Amino acid sequence: MTDLKFEAALQRLEQIVDQLEAGNLSLEESLQVFEEGVGLARRCGKYLDDAEKRIETLTRDETGVLRTAPFDLADDERA
């Protein structure tokens, strides 16, 4: 599961939630998919943390100070 991409992990996590909400699994099966889900949730959290760090690195100014600005879709469309 180490090469699982964010989107695939999120999709599998959604499937697990659906399975657990349906209530059709045995206790043992529920525990197994729950454990898998916890691992996937942690993996997705790490992906998001890493993405945030990359964005922060990209938004530092020339002096190394982190600058924040509101995201403006109109600015993005002009690029």
NORTABEL-V427601 format. One record per run of one state. SS is the DSSP state (~ for helix, > for strand, _ for the rest). FROM is the first residue (numbers start at 0). LEN is the number of residues. If there is no record, write none. Layout:
BEGIN
[[SS	FROM	LEN] [SS	FROM	LEN]]
END
This chain:
BEGIN
[[_	0	5] [~	5	17] [_	22	4] [~	26	32] [_	58	1] [>	59	1] [_	60	5] [>	65	1] [_	66	6] [~	72	6] [_	78	1]]
END
